[in-house]
């Protein structure tokens, strides 16, 4: 399996709070990224993505702690989408809560 240049699976080493971003992951040109910008980036790198929201995927104790103000989500191990070739692009916080962005090459 081949991956686009610079966007290959790498070892995920999450920070003390459980967040991590691939070193070659999408970076917006401005403070507010748009879906179109992200879509263009994925197209340029021949990638597709899938999301896992912590609120729908994490163990109840992680969700409960987050809702009580904890900033640590390291006990959440995001579920991979069905199929082969997925790798983590980012585990980060958003206005809607923590999310894991899975990436894979478009066949």
N, C-alpha and C positions, 0 to 999 in steps of 0.2 A: 504494500500500500504506500502510495506517495502522498506527501502533504505539501501544500504551497510553501514557498520559501519563507522561512522564519516562523511559520505558524505550525509547529509540530508539537506533539505531546511532550511535555517536560514534567519532571518531578514536581509534585505539588507540595510545597512547604508552607503550610498555613501559619499566620502570625499568632500571637498569644491569644487573640480573640477569635480565631478561626477563619479569618478572611485571607484571601490570596487572589492575585491577578497574574495571568500569564505575562511574561516580560514583553511579548509582542502583541498584546491585546489592543483592541481598538482604543484610540485616544481622540476625543473630540477636539476640533479646532477652536471651540468656544466653551464657555462654562456649561452651556445647556446643549447636550447632544440631541440630535433628532433621530427618529427612526430611519429616515431617508439616508442620513449620514452613515449610520450603522449598517444599513442594508447595502450601501455602496461599498463600504469596507469589506463586508462579507463577500460580495460579488467579486471584487478585485482579488480576493484571496481564495476564491472558489470554495467557500465554506457555507454551511448551513448551521443553524443553531436550534437549541431546545432549552427551555428554562425549567427550573425546579424552584418553586418558592418555598422558603423555609416553613411558612405557616401551614403548608399542605404536605410537607415531606419529613419534617424533623420529629423526633420523639417529643411527647407531650411535656416532659420536664424542661426541655430546651425552649419550647414555645412559651411556657409559663414563666420561665426566668426572664426571657426577652421582654415579655409584656410587663413584668415588674421592674424593668429598668436595667437588667443585666446587659452588658455589651459583649458577652462571650457566647459564641455559637459553636465552639470547637467540638462539641459532642454531636453536632449534626453532620452526618455523612451523606451528602446529596445522592439521591438515587439516579443512576445513569438511565438515559432513555433506552428504549428497545432498539436492538440492532447493534452492529459492530462499528468500531472506528471512532466512537465518541471520546472526547477528552475535555477536561475542564479548561475553560477560558478565563473564568473569574467567579469568585465567591465574594460578593460585595453587598453593601447596604444600599437601599434605594429609599425614596419617599414612601414606598409601599412595603418596606421591610426587606430583609435579606433574601438574596436570590443567587442561584448558581446558574451560570451560563455554560452550557455544554456546546462544544463545536465539533464538526467533522467535515471532511472533504466531501464535496458534491461529486457524485459519480456521473 
